[in-house]
Each structure stands twice: as structure tokens, then as C-alpha cells.
Amino acid sequence: MTEPTTPLDVRASVVVDPMAVAVPLDLAAAEGMELEARSQWSYARRRFLRHRLAMIGLVGLIIIFGAGALANFVAPYSFDQIDLTYVLHAPTTVGHHVFGTDEIGRDSLSRIIYGIRTSEQVGLTVAVVSTLFGLIVGAIAGYYRGWLDNVIMRITDLILTLPLLVVLLTVAALLGRSSSVWTIVLIIAAFYWTGIARIVRGVFLSLREKEYVEAAKAVGAGDLRIMFRHILPNTLGPIVVTATLAVADAIILEAFLSFLGFGIADPTPSLGKLVSEGQQFPQKWWITVIPGLVLVLIVICVNFVGDGLRDALDPQQRRVRA
Amino acid sequence: MAAEALLSIRDLAVEFRTEDGIVHAVDGISYDVFPGETLGIVGESGSGKSVSTMALLGLIPQPPGRIASGTAMFQGKDLLKLSPKELREFRGDEVAMVFQDPMTSLNPVLKVGYQIAETIKTHYPKEPDDKVTSRVVDLLRLVGVPNPGERSKQYPHEFSGGMRQRAMIAMAIANSPSLLIADEPTTALDVTIQAQVLEVLKTVQEETHAATILITHDLGIVAELCDRVLVMYAGRIVEAGDVLTIFRAPRHPYTVGLLDSLPKLTEDEEWLRPIPGSPPSLINRPSGCAFHPRCFLTQGRPRCREDVPELRDAEGAGHLAACHFSEELAGHQSKFSEPVEAGSGA
């Protein structure tokens, strides 16, 4: 090998070179194979991660909900800590009251962060509770059809025909003004599950006629297994999307109830309550505007994420966003 | 064949209520399936061949379907009278089914191996997981899926049509059924893949000794795989017997017509001879013999219009035909009468 260059050596190096090139080519081929082996979920994940608005929404939600969840650590003050030297003070850097204070000198920023926590609890639990309930009810109705379906769906229709806000107000008023977070969750979820039940029923109605359901029957699978093992995973797309949007809806409904004074009892702050507190002081804009903006921001972010999920989980849509 | 029948169906009738009237999809058929044999059921679309076997597994949607009469004795029990729970124990265990379209019969969101394992777990929940997993791999290997270990962890969309049908067959034989029902297992596949899947069915049968009911409208497949064959027309059995006998010397004019309409590869035929007319409506079936409006043998004789012909002995052992005038076909030889292999290339 130490010999001076000969034509033979040159040729040898020429032979070696394509080999060196061939290695990355092989790697590329191997990657190509892996691409083929993606499951539908990984396609969906990829589409979701490339959905720009959804990612913006997701980051926004992580920041806002993260602050809410870690309120104890993030908030500069406790939600009920009174600082009488700063009553109705405009946003200031002095004493860290960056979003100002309310009429008894509580720090707005801290109240907003704790308010986010309340909204977050309401939104997420309503979404989980109503989705689970709607899912089970819708699955039973769509799978068994017949009289069971009729009874369930007429009840659902009945609930859907009631003017939601009026009924919510009445029920909340009947239950008294000192509602806990969980009472509010139950009240909202009790009405919200119907929409999800309808969607799930529709999907089950069409999927129960699929050949793979018949094949599962022919294999001896029972009804429960067919419903929850075979059909349910095929319905997750629309369900995940509705559940996400349910978070935003529940947060708005809670804010609405709280705004009108039928929401969560004092002193727990909630975004709707914070907005309503500012009504008495029209000149002190920060008390109303800032929690209102936070509320809007949460809902926008949730909807962005929901849209992204809808696009990502739609099996018809094979397009991957750049 | 003198052995006791594994499945014996008597006078099975299935109806569907529709807006236009009652459809008599299957109208009083009787037949036996013997252990280890392959029974072909042929007939055109709507002749009731699928419905008659779906009824056995309780897969007829009710309503609108209804099993109007009949018994189906299998291992001392009448499958048609079982409760849904008892029936479920039979399905996928003692009686298994291979469906027509492998593209839609596998659940797209579950791994193939999981779906096969599920068949085992449904019936033998106490079986340890590692044993089930290795059984799944063995089954996939048996049906000729390459790399069965890796393939079992893949989703159906990563399988080609032929591979999916192999997986369906693996699923069907997972619990070593004694009766396997294959409902047009190759209809949705292209011809080269058909041949492979048929090969798999053959192997599987040799391995498991399961009696097989093969439903098809492809006479070539019947000639290839079956021991005996039933020919169905408009919900009734019109001819039954040993494959060779029926291919060589059919004794029902419908079967004669079917065989005549097939091309024979060894001959230079310019035209095929189709059966004139079209299949009857199952709501307003022709009176008497349902085939008489299209039959070349009836020649206007009133008996064909008036009496429903019974299945009765024709020439040859176990050869039955439902035609009033099947004797007139005595001596008739189909164009496949000499080496039957020539007709199997369909």
C-alpha cells in the first residue's frame, strides 16, 4: 500500500468510491422501507406536527394550562392575599402587580392564574366525563339499534332541544350560589354528552356494517369486544376532535355561569368571575380586559388544536402539510 | 363417505322481508357434509349459496332476514336453535369462516397478529400469551406468509390482498375447526393470487383435516379442490354429486348449461354458449321448476311449470338431480367428459 501511485491504484480507488456512495443509498432505501411501515397513527401524528396553527395552539395551551396547573408556584401571590396599599391599582411593576389589583387589593395576575386553573379543571373534566358518557351511550345506541337506539336518541334529542344556557342557569340557580367546581362540571357535562353521543352513534351505525365486524362475529367475539375493541378504535378520530372542542365549550359555559353569578363560589377565582368583577369599575379596564383576553386566547388555542386534529385524523386526507 | 355426517342440514329455508315482498333466498335445502371432505357449492349471484352457510353461523341479519325452517345438526346440536351465546362458542372454534373480501374483513386499526391471537383468546382465554404468540407465528407460516414473526406485528394495510387472505385463512384455522366455510375466498383476488390462495387452502386442509364448504361461482375452482359439489339455482339445490360425475355427465339442464358456457382450453371455440335469459327474481319465482323459462329440456311441457321437482337419484352413486326429465339427459356427456383436468384451468 505504500507504493507510489500506479494506474492500478487509481482504478482501485474508483472501484471503492461507488461503494462509499452505495452505503448512504442503502440507508435511504432502508428509511424508505420504514416509511411504508408507518401505522395510520404515525401518519396522523406527522400531519398534526406539521400543522402550523395547531402547533401554535398547542404551545399556547401548554403555556397557559401549565401556568394554571402550577398556579401555586407560578403566581406571585395567593389568589386571596390582600394588599391594601394597592387597591384598584393599574398594572405596575411596583410590587409585581403586573396586571394591577382589584377593589380589595388582590393581585390580578395571581387571580388570573388561579382562574385559569379553575377553567382548566372544568374544561378538562367536562371533556373527559361527557366524552366517556356520550361514548358509551352512543356506542350502545348505534350498535344495538332498534328500540334501545330509539329510546336513547329521543332522550338525547330532548336534551338537545332545550335552550342550553337557560337550562344551565336554572339548574345552577337551583343548586345554589355556592357551587363547587365539581357541581359546575356535572351540570355542564350532563348537557354536553348528547352531542358526543350523537356523533359516536352515527359512526357506530356505519361501522357496524363493516365486513371486519362480521368477521369478528364469525370468530366468536362477543358484543362488548366488538364494540370496544373493533369498532371503537376506528371512531377515535372524530371523538378526539369533539372532545378537544368540548374543552373550549366547557370553559366558555363555565365563564358564562360565573359571569352571571351562578358559577363557582367565592373566593375561588374563575375567569368568568374575574370578568364580571370588573363591571363595577368601568374605568379600571385591566380587571375585565385581561382575564377576558386570556379566556379568548384559551378558546382560540383549543380550536386551533381541534382543527389540527381534525385535519390530521381525517383518513381521507393523505396530504402532509409542508 | 359412509362415515357419519359432520354437518347435516335438513329443509333449511331463509327469507328476507323487503319492501317489494318476501325474498326466498334459500328454499328448503338439505345436504350433508362429511368429515374431512371438501364440498363445493356453486351457483350464480343470488342463488342462495352464501346465505345458506351464513345461516349456520347465525350471521343473517334479523330482521329483515328470517330462518323460516330447517335444522342443521352439528356435533349433536342444532346450530339453528342455539342461543346467541352458545352459537358464539361454536363460531371461530368448531366452525370457522373465510370471507370473500380480505381487504375489508380485517380491522384496519388492529395488528394482524393481534386479530389472529384474538380468535384464540376468545375461545381459550386461559392460554398463556407467549404460547398464543408462537401459535400465531406458526399459523402465518403455515399459510405461507414470509417473515411471520415480523408480519404479525404489522397492520392490515401493510399486507397485500393475497397476504391478507392468507391471514384470514390463518385466523379461520386458528382453533383447528372441524368445519371451515370459505365464502368465495378468491373472488376479490386477481388470478395469479387466486391460484396461490387455493394452494394454501389445499395445504391447510391437508394439515387440519377440516371439512370444508367452498362457496364459489367458479367451476374451475370446484374441479380443482372439491370432492363433491352442490349446484344451486334460485335458492334450491338442483344437482348434487361427486365432482367427476357432475363434470362428466351432468343430469340437470342448468348444470349442462353452466358447463357448456365454459371455454375449454384444448378446443378452438369461436363462441361460448351462454344460458339464455337471466336469473329469476327471488320474490316472484317462476312456478314449478324455477329454471323452466330458461330450460332447453322443458319444450313447453306443463309439468315443469306446475310441479316443483324433487332432488332424486340420477345415474351414479350419490348423484342427485332435481329435474322431472333428467332421464332424457341419460348418456349426455359434457365437453369435459374425458380428462377432467382440462376443465380446471378456468
Interface residues (C-beta under 8 A of the other chain):
Chain A: E36 A37 S39 Q40 K210 E211 Y212 E214 A215 A216 K217 A218 V219 G220 A221 G222 R225 R229 H230 P233 N234
Chain B: L57 L59 R88 E89 F90 R91 G92 D93 A96 M97 F99 D101 T104 S105 L106 N107 P108 V109 L110 E118 T119 T122 H123 Q154 Y155 H157 E158 M168 M171
